Amino acid sequence: MVRDTSTSRNNGWLFMNCLKLLSLAAVVLLSNVALSEEKSVLELAPGYYEGIFKDYLDYKTLVIDVEGNYALVTSKMASGFRLAKALRFSRDDVVCSDSSCIISISRGEDDKRPVQILMRPSVLGWDVVESRTIGAGETVHYSYELQSNNKTPIPAQFFNSYKSLSEPTSPNNDRYAVSGSVYIGYSEGDGSPNLIVVEFQGDNKALVQSFVNDMESTKQAEYNVERMSSPTNGRILTQNNSYSGSHIYLYELLEHKLIEGFDLWIAKDGSALQTRRIKLIRVNPHLKELRR
């Protein structure tokens, strides 16, 4: 019997090439799996990141400029944003991983106390923990949220709406003739806090203005003001003398400088639709000191 060696050689060649192809396919498959499991590094895109530190009623603005001008600006809301302090840093001070970004800021040669900002992405933006060394080895931590704002920064929008607030006692400025008529703060429901301004006017009227990130225009509404007979000198603000809609209940604290309360939205059938907490402070554009 004559053996066909050419067929055996061909079968062996096909078998070895199939093994090579299978090995190559396995390498490609494993590489794709590894790439799919590898998480991308986070990045702080150019723009403004804004939020409110509720404990001190400070407004935080993180500036990421395309030209490399980076800064964390802390503004006192009670000053109408006129009292502010900026901590500047560079791109080299930002280190991002797949889960967080850390910004390490040096205050300068004369101040050795460092500032570190830890940012983690959240559903609404970024959860931030700001750590500051304030004494001999003592570190304090401040937590707040930042949201991206690709429009005009909210402090600039406030200036446009209240340009004359820097001289509230001017005889030519009747709008701010009454001391303490303008309050600034935030309202907060299920999401992040929004900046609001309540301006108490004559004839038992009040103008409430809401500033929202990523919006050029503000929301304004006029309310009727009714005094409550209570030790806290409270006020009830309602819209258009209607039972439905927004009802704002405010209670004055700290010698009329601080106001707390809530905004209750009521449906036409009398059911409560939404409740938002409110905290306000009287605007004093002549504040001289920004702590921290």
FIROTI-124102 format. One record per residue (C-alpha): chain; x, y, z; residue number from 1. Coordinates in Angstrom, 1 decimal, decimal comma, always signed. Layout:
N
mol=A x=X y=Y z=Z seq=NUM $
...
end
This chain:
292
mol=A x=+0,0 y=+0,0 z=+0,0 seq=1 $
mol=A x=+1,4 y=+3,3 z=-1,0 seq=2 $
mol=A x=+0,9 y=+6,2 z=+1,5 seq=3 $
mol=A x=+0,0 y=+9,7 z=+0,2 seq=4 $
mol=A x=+2,6 y=+11,8 z=+2,1 seq=5 $
mol=A x=+1,6 y=+15,0 z=+0,3 seq=6 $
mol=A x=-1,9 y=+14,9 z=+1,7 seq=7 $
mol=A x=-0,5 y=+14,3 z=+5,2 seq=8 $
mol=A x=+1,9 y=+17,3 z=+4,8 seq=9 $
mol=A x=-1,0 y=+19,5 z=+3,6 seq=10 $
mol=A x=-3,2 y=+18,5 z=+6,5 seq=11 $
mol=A x=-0,4 y=+19,2 z=+9,0 seq=12 $
mol=A x=+0,2 y=+22,6 z=+7,4 seq=13 $
mol=A x=-3,5 y=+23,5 z=+7,6 seq=14 $
mol=A x=-3,6 y=+22,3 z=+11,3 seq=15 $
mol=A x=-0,6 y=+24,4 z=+12,3 seq=16 $
mol=A x=-1,9 y=+27,5 z=+10,6 seq=17 $
mol=A x=-5,3 y=+27,0 z=+12,2 seq=18 $
mol=A x=-3,5 y=+26,9 z=+15,6 seq=19 $
mol=A x=-1,7 y=+30,1 z=+14,8 seq=20 $
mol=A x=-4,9 y=+31,9 z=+13,7 seq=21 $
mol=A x=-6,7 y=+30,7 z=+16,9 seq=22 $
mol=A x=-3,8 y=+32,0 z=+19,0 seq=23 $
mol=A x=-3,8 y=+35,3 z=+17,2 seq=24 $
mol=A x=-7,6 y=+35,6 z=+17,7 seq=25 $
mol=A x=-7,2 y=+34,9 z=+21,4 seq=26 $
mol=A x=-4,6 y=+37,6 z=+21,8 seq=27 $
mol=A x=-6,8 y=+40,1 z=+20,0 seq=28 $
mol=A x=-9,8 y=+39,1 z=+22,0 seq=29 $
mol=A x=-7,9 y=+39,4 z=+25,3 seq=30 $
mol=A x=-6,5 y=+42,8 z=+24,3 seq=31 $
mol=A x=-10,0 y=+44,1 z=+23,5 seq=32 $
mol=A x=-11,3 y=+42,9 z=+26,8 seq=33 $
mol=A x=-8,4 y=+44,6 z=+28,6 seq=34 $
mol=A x=-9,1 y=+47,8 z=+26,7 seq=35 $
mol=A x=-12,8 y=+47,7 z=+27,5 seq=36 $
mol=A x=-12,1 y=+47,2 z=+31,2 seq=37 $
mol=A x=-9,6 y=+50,0 z=+31,3 seq=38 $
mol=A x=-11,3 y=+53,2 z=+32,5 seq=39 $
mol=A x=-10,5 y=+56,6 z=+31,0 seq=40 $
mol=A x=-8,8 y=+59,3 z=+33,0 seq=41 $
mol=A x=-11,1 y=+62,1 z=+34,1 seq=42 $
mol=A x=-10,5 y=+65,6 z=+32,8 seq=43 $
mol=A x=-11,6 y=+69,1 z=+33,9 seq=44 $
mol=A x=-12,8 y=+70,7 z=+30,7 seq=45 $
mol=A x=-12,3 y=+74,5 z=+30,2 seq=46 $
mol=A x=-15,1 y=+76,6 z=+31,7 seq=47 $
mol=A x=-16,7 y=+77,6 z=+35,0 seq=48 $
mol=A x=-17,6 y=+75,2 z=+37,8 seq=49 $
mol=A x=-19,9 y=+76,9 z=+40,4 seq=50 $
mol=A x=-21,6 y=+76,1 z=+43,6 seq=51 $
mol=A x=-22,6 y=+77,2 z=+47,1 seq=52 $
mol=A x=-20,8 y=+76,4 z=+50,4 seq=53 $
mol=A x=-24,0 y=+76,4 z=+52,5 seq=54 $
mol=A x=-22,4 y=+76,6 z=+55,9 seq=55 $
mol=A x=-20,9 y=+80,0 z=+55,4 seq=56 $
mol=A x=-23,0 y=+81,2 z=+52,5 seq=57 $
mol=A x=-19,8 y=+81,4 z=+50,3 seq=58 $
mol=A x=-20,0 y=+81,2 z=+46,6 seq=59 $
mol=A x=-17,4 y=+79,0 z=+44,9 seq=60 $
mol=A x=-16,2 y=+79,4 z=+41,3 seq=61 $
mol=A x=-13,6 y=+77,1 z=+39,9 seq=62 $
mol=A x=-12,1 y=+78,7 z=+36,7 seq=63 $
mol=A x=-10,5 y=+76,5 z=+34,1 seq=64 $
mol=A x=-9,3 y=+78,8 z=+31,3 seq=65 $
mol=A x=-8,1 y=+77,5 z=+27,9 seq=66 $
mol=A x=-5,2 y=+79,9 z=+28,2 seq=67 $
mol=A x=-4,0 y=+78,3 z=+31,4 seq=68 $
mol=A x=-5,5 y=+80,8 z=+33,9 seq=69 $
mol=A x=-6,8 y=+78,6 z=+36,7 seq=70 $
mol=A x=-8,3 y=+79,8 z=+40,0 seq=71 $
mol=A x=-10,6 y=+78,9 z=+42,8 seq=72 $
mol=A x=-12,6 y=+82,0 z=+43,7 seq=73 $
mol=A x=-14,4 y=+82,3 z=+47,0 seq=74 $
mol=A x=-17,0 y=+85,1 z=+47,2 seq=75 $
mol=A x=-19,0 y=+86,3 z=+50,2 seq=76 $
mol=A x=-22,6 y=+86,3 z=+49,1 seq=77 $
mol=A x=-23,4 y=+88,7 z=+51,9 seq=78 $
mol=A x=-21,2 y=+91,3 z=+50,2 seq=79 $
mol=A x=-23,1 y=+90,9 z=+46,9 seq=80 $
mol=A x=-20,0 y=+89,1 z=+45,5 seq=81 $
mol=A x=-17,9 y=+92,2 z=+45,9 seq=82 $
mol=A x=-15,7 y=+90,6 z=+48,6 seq=83 $
mol=A x=-13,8 y=+87,8 z=+47,0 seq=84 $
mol=A x=-10,5 y=+85,9 z=+47,2 seq=85 $
mol=A x=-8,8 y=+83,9 z=+44,4 seq=86 $
mol=A x=-6,4 y=+81,1 z=+44,8 seq=87 $
mol=A x=-4,5 y=+80,7 z=+41,6 seq=88 $
mol=A x=-2,9 y=+77,5 z=+40,3 seq=89 $
mol=A x=-1,6 y=+75,9 z=+37,1 seq=90 $
mol=A x=-2,3 y=+72,8 z=+35,0 seq=91 $
mol=A x=+0,6 y=+71,1 z=+36,7 seq=92 $
mol=A x=-1,3 y=+71,3 z=+40,1 seq=93 $
mol=A x=-4,1 y=+69,2 z=+38,7 seq=94 $
mol=A x=-3,8 y=+65,4 z=+38,9 seq=95 $
mol=A x=-6,7 y=+63,3 z=+37,7 seq=96 $
mol=A x=-7,3 y=+59,5 z=+37,8 seq=97 $
mol=A x=-10,2 y=+57,4 z=+36,6 seq=98 $
mol=A x=-12,3 y=+58,3 z=+39,7 seq=99 $
mol=A x=-11,2 y=+61,7 z=+40,9 seq=100 $
mol=A x=-9,2 y=+64,9 z=+40,3 seq=101 $
mol=A x=-7,0 y=+66,5 z=+43,0 seq=102 $
mol=A x=-5,9 y=+70,1 z=+42,9 seq=103 $
mol=A x=-3,0 y=+71,1 z=+45,1 seq=104 $
mol=A x=-2,6 y=+74,8 z=+45,6 seq=105 $
mol=A x=+0,2 y=+76,7 z=+47,3 seq=106 $
mol=A x=-0,9 y=+80,0 z=+48,8 seq=107 $
mol=A x=+2,5 y=+81,6 z=+48,2 seq=108 $
mol=A x=+5,9 y=+82,0 z=+49,7 seq=109 $
mol=A x=+4,6 y=+84,0 z=+52,7 seq=110 $
mol=A x=+1,9 y=+81,5 z=+53,5 seq=111 $
mol=A x=+3,0 y=+77,8 z=+53,8 seq=112 $
mol=A x=-0,5 y=+76,5 z=+54,5 seq=113 $
mol=A x=-1,5 y=+74,4 z=+51,5 seq=114 $
mol=A x=-5,0 y=+73,9 z=+50,0 seq=115 $
mol=A x=-6,1 y=+70,7 z=+48,5 seq=116 $
mol=A x=-9,3 y=+70,2 z=+46,5 seq=117 $
mol=A x=-10,6 y=+66,7 z=+45,9 seq=118 $
mol=A x=-13,3 y=+66,4 z=+43,2 seq=119 $
mol=A x=-15,3 y=+63,3 z=+42,4 seq=120 $
mol=A x=-18,0 y=+63,2 z=+39,6 seq=121 $
mol=A x=-21,6 y=+62,9 z=+40,7 seq=122 $
mol=A x=-25,0 y=+62,8 z=+39,1 seq=123 $
mol=A x=-25,4 y=+66,6 z=+39,1 seq=124 $
mol=A x=-21,7 y=+67,6 z=+38,7 seq=125 $
mol=A x=-18,8 y=+67,2 z=+41,1 seq=126 $
mol=A x=-18,7 y=+66,4 z=+44,8 seq=127 $
mol=A x=-15,9 y=+68,5 z=+46,3 seq=128 $
mol=A x=-14,0 y=+68,3 z=+49,6 seq=129 $
mol=A x=-11,8 y=+71,4 z=+50,1 seq=130 $
mol=A x=-9,1 y=+70,8 z=+52,7 seq=131 $
mol=A x=-7,2 y=+73,8 z=+54,3 seq=132 $
mol=A x=-4,4 y=+73,8 z=+56,8 seq=133 $
mol=A x=-5,3 y=+76,6 z=+59,2 seq=134 $
mol=A x=-2,8 y=+76,2 z=+62,0 seq=135 $
mol=A x=+0,0 y=+74,1 z=+63,4 seq=136 $
mol=A x=-1,0 y=+70,8 z=+61,7 seq=137 $
mol=A x=-4,7 y=+71,5 z=+62,0 seq=138 $
mol=A x=-6,7 y=+70,9 z=+58,8 seq=139 $
mol=A x=-10,4 y=+71,7 z=+58,2 seq=140 $
mol=A x=-12,6 y=+70,2 z=+55,5 seq=141 $
mol=A x=-15,4 y=+71,9 z=+53,5 seq=142 $
mol=A x=-17,8 y=+69,9 z=+51,4 seq=143 $
mol=A x=-19,9 y=+71,4 z=+48,6 seq=144 $
mol=A x=-21,0 y=+70,7 z=+45,0 seq=145 $
mol=A x=-19,9 y=+72,3 z=+41,8 seq=146 $
mol=A x=-21,8 y=+72,3 z=+38,5 seq=147 $
mol=A x=-20,4 y=+73,1 z=+35,1 seq=148 $
mol=A x=-21,6 y=+76,5 z=+33,8 seq=149 $
mol=A x=-20,9 y=+77,3 z=+30,1 seq=150 $
mol=A x=-22,8 y=+80,6 z=+30,2 seq=151 $
mol=A x=-22,2 y=+83,9 z=+32,0 seq=152 $
mol=A x=-20,9 y=+83,2 z=+35,6 seq=153 $
mol=A x=-23,7 y=+83,8 z=+38,1 seq=154 $
mol=A x=-21,8 y=+86,5 z=+40,1 seq=155 $
mol=A x=-21,6 y=+88,5 z=+36,8 seq=156 $
mol=A x=-25,3 y=+88,0 z=+36,3 seq=157 $
mol=A x=-25,9 y=+89,3 z=+39,8 seq=158 $
mol=A x=-23,9 y=+92,4 z=+39,1 seq=159 $
mol=A x=-25,9 y=+93,1 z=+36,0 seq=160 $
mol=A x=-29,2 y=+92,8 z=+37,9 seq=161 $
mol=A x=-28,0 y=+94,8 z=+41,0 seq=162 $
mol=A x=-25,5 y=+97,4 z=+39,7 seq=163 $
mol=A x=-26,6 y=+100,1 z=+42,1 seq=164 $
mol=A x=-26,3 y=+97,9 z=+45,2 seq=165 $
mol=A x=-22,8 y=+99,2 z=+46,0 seq=166 $
mol=A x=-24,4 y=+102,4 z=+47,2 seq=167 $
mol=A x=-27,6 y=+101,4 z=+49,0 seq=168 $
mol=A x=-28,1 y=+104,7 z=+50,9 seq=169 $
mol=A x=-27,6 y=+107,0 z=+47,9 seq=170 $
mol=A x=-30,4 y=+109,6 z=+47,8 seq=171 $
mol=A x=-30,7 y=+109,0 z=+44,1 seq=172 $
mol=A x=-31,2 y=+105,3 z=+44,5 seq=173 $
mol=A x=-34,7 y=+104,7 z=+46,0 seq=174 $
mol=A x=-34,6 y=+101,0 z=+45,1 seq=175 $
mol=A x=-32,2 y=+100,3 z=+48,0 seq=176 $
mol=A x=-33,2 y=+103,2 z=+50,3 seq=177 $
mol=A x=-34,4 y=+100,8 z=+53,0 seq=178 $
mol=A x=-31,5 y=+99,2 z=+54,9 seq=179 $
mol=A x=-31,6 y=+95,4 z=+54,7 seq=180 $
mol=A x=-34,2 y=+95,3 z=+51,9 seq=181 $
mol=A x=-32,2 y=+92,8 z=+49,8 seq=182 $
mol=A x=-31,3 y=+89,3 z=+50,9 seq=183 $
mol=A x=-29,3 y=+86,7 z=+49,1 seq=184 $
mol=A x=-28,9 y=+83,0 z=+49,7 seq=185 $
mol=A x=-30,1 y=+79,7 z=+48,3 seq=186 $
mol=A x=-33,1 y=+77,4 z=+47,9 seq=187 $
mol=A x=-32,7 y=+73,7 z=+47,9 seq=188 $
mol=A x=-34,9 y=+70,8 z=+47,1 seq=189 $
mol=A x=-34,0 y=+67,4 z=+45,7 seq=190 $
mol=A x=-31,1 y=+68,7 z=+43,7 seq=191 $
mol=A x=-28,3 y=+71,2 z=+44,1 seq=192 $
mol=A x=-29,0 y=+74,5 z=+45,8 seq=193 $
mol=A x=-29,9 y=+77,5 z=+43,5 seq=194 $
mol=A x=-28,9 y=+81,0 z=+44,2 seq=195 $
mol=A x=-31,9 y=+83,3 z=+45,0 seq=196 $
mol=A x=-32,3 y=+87,0 z=+45,8 seq=197 $
mol=A x=-35,3 y=+88,3 z=+47,7 seq=198 $
mol=A x=-35,9 y=+92,1 z=+47,4 seq=199 $
mol=A x=-38,5 y=+93,5 z=+49,8 seq=200 $
mol=A x=-40,2 y=+96,5 z=+48,3 seq=201 $
mol=A x=-42,8 y=+98,9 z=+49,4 seq=202 $
mol=A x=-46,6 y=+98,3 z=+49,5 seq=203 $
mol=A x=-46,0 y=+94,8 z=+50,9 seq=204 $
mol=A x=-44,4 y=+93,5 z=+47,8 seq=205 $
mol=A x=-41,3 y=+91,4 z=+47,2 seq=206 $
mol=A x=-39,4 y=+90,4 z=+44,1 seq=207 $
mol=A x=-37,8 y=+86,9 z=+44,1 seq=208 $
mol=A x=-35,1 y=+86,2 z=+41,5 seq=209 $
mol=A x=-33,6 y=+82,8 z=+40,9 seq=210 $
mol=A x=-30,2 y=+82,2 z=+39,2 seq=211 $
mol=A x=-29,6 y=+78,8 z=+37,7 seq=212 $
mol=A x=-26,4 y=+77,4 z=+36,3 seq=213 $
mol=A x=-26,0 y=+77,2 z=+32,5 seq=214 $
mol=A x=-28,8 y=+79,7 z=+31,9 seq=215 $
mol=A x=-28,3 y=+83,2 z=+30,7 seq=216 $
mol=A x=-31,6 y=+84,5 z=+31,9 seq=217 $
mol=A x=-32,9 y=+84,5 z=+35,5 seq=218 $
mol=A x=-36,4 y=+83,6 z=+36,8 seq=219 $
mol=A x=-38,3 y=+86,5 z=+38,4 seq=220 $
mol=A x=-41,6 y=+86,5 z=+40,3 seq=221 $
mol=A x=-43,4 y=+89,1 z=+42,3 seq=222 $
mol=A x=-44,9 y=+88,1 z=+45,7 seq=223 $
mol=A x=-47,3 y=+89,7 z=+48,1 seq=224 $
mol=A x=-45,9 y=+89,9 z=+51,6 seq=225 $
mol=A x=-47,9 y=+89,3 z=+54,8 seq=226 $
mol=A x=-46,4 y=+89,7 z=+58,3 seq=227 $
mol=A x=-46,9 y=+86,8 z=+60,7 seq=228 $
mol=A x=-47,6 y=+87,6 z=+64,4 seq=229 $
mol=A x=-44,8 y=+85,5 z=+65,8 seq=230 $
mol=A x=-41,7 y=+86,0 z=+68,0 seq=231 $
mol=A x=-39,5 y=+85,3 z=+64,9 seq=232 $
mol=A x=-40,9 y=+88,2 z=+62,9 seq=233 $
mol=A x=-42,0 y=+85,9 z=+60,1 seq=234 $
mol=A x=-43,3 y=+86,7 z=+56,7 seq=235 $
mol=A x=-45,5 y=+84,8 z=+54,2 seq=236 $
mol=A x=-44,9 y=+85,5 z=+50,5 seq=237 $
mol=A x=-47,6 y=+84,4 z=+48,1 seq=238 $
mol=A x=-48,1 y=+84,9 z=+44,4 seq=239 $
mol=A x=-51,1 y=+86,8 z=+43,0 seq=240 $
mol=A x=-53,2 y=+86,3 z=+46,1 seq=241 $
mol=A x=-53,8 y=+82,7 z=+45,0 seq=242 $
mol=A x=-54,0 y=+79,7 z=+47,2 seq=243 $
mol=A x=-52,2 y=+77,6 z=+44,7 seq=244 $
mol=A x=-48,6 y=+78,2 z=+43,5 seq=245 $
mol=A x=-45,6 y=+79,2 z=+45,6 seq=246 $
mol=A x=-45,9 y=+80,0 z=+49,3 seq=247 $
mol=A x=-42,7 y=+81,2 z=+50,9 seq=248 $
mol=A x=-42,5 y=+81,1 z=+54,7 seq=249 $
mol=A x=-39,6 y=+83,1 z=+56,1 seq=250 $
mol=A x=-38,4 y=+83,6 z=+59,7 seq=251 $
mol=A x=-35,9 y=+86,3 z=+60,7 seq=252 $
mol=A x=-32,9 y=+85,3 z=+62,9 seq=253 $
mol=A x=-29,7 y=+87,0 z=+64,2 seq=254 $
mol=A x=-31,1 y=+90,6 z=+64,6 seq=255 $
mol=A x=-32,7 y=+90,5 z=+61,1 seq=256 $
mol=A x=-29,5 y=+89,7 z=+59,3 seq=257 $
mol=A x=-30,3 y=+86,0 z=+58,6 seq=258 $
mol=A x=-33,5 y=+84,5 z=+57,3 seq=259 $
mol=A x=-34,5 y=+80,9 z=+57,1 seq=260 $
mol=A x=-37,6 y=+79,2 z=+55,8 seq=261 $
mol=A x=-39,1 y=+77,1 z=+53,1 seq=262 $
mol=A x=-40,9 y=+77,4 z=+49,7 seq=263 $
mol=A x=-44,0 y=+75,3 z=+49,6 seq=264 $
mol=A x=-45,6 y=+74,7 z=+46,1 seq=265 $
mol=A x=-49,3 y=+73,9 z=+46,4 seq=266 $
mol=A x=-51,4 y=+72,5 z=+43,6 seq=267 $
mol=A x=-54,9 y=+73,8 z=+42,8 seq=268 $
mol=A x=-56,5 y=+70,8 z=+44,7 seq=269 $
mol=A x=-54,6 y=+71,8 z=+47,8 seq=270 $
mol=A x=-51,9 y=+69,1 z=+47,7 seq=271 $
mol=A x=-48,3 y=+69,9 z=+48,3 seq=272 $
mol=A x=-46,2 y=+69,5 z=+45,2 seq=273 $
mol=A x=-42,7 y=+70,4 z=+46,3 seq=274 $
mol=A x=-40,9 y=+71,9 z=+49,3 seq=275 $
mol=A x=-37,6 y=+73,7 z=+49,1 seq=276 $
mol=A x=-35,5 y=+74,9 z=+52,0 seq=277 $
mol=A x=-34,4 y=+78,6 z=+52,0 seq=278 $
mol=A x=-31,6 y=+80,3 z=+53,7 seq=279 $
mol=A x=-30,9 y=+84,0 z=+53,2 seq=280 $
mol=A x=-28,6 y=+86,7 z=+54,5 seq=281 $
mol=A x=-28,9 y=+90,5 z=+54,3 seq=282 $
mol=A x=-26,7 y=+92,0 z=+51,6 seq=283 $
mol=A x=-24,1 y=+94,4 z=+52,9 seq=284 $
mol=A x=-21,9 y=+95,6 z=+50,0 seq=285 $
mol=A x=-19,6 y=+97,4 z=+52,5 seq=286 $
mol=A x=-18,2 y=+94,2 z=+54,2 seq=287 $
mol=A x=-14,4 y=+94,6 z=+54,7 seq=288 $
mol=A x=-13,2 y=+91,1 z=+55,5 seq=289 $
mol=A x=-13,2 y=+87,7 z=+53,9 seq=290 $
mol=A x=-12,2 y=+85,1 z=+56,4 seq=291 $
mol=A x=-10,3 y=+81,9 z=+55,4 seq=292 $
end
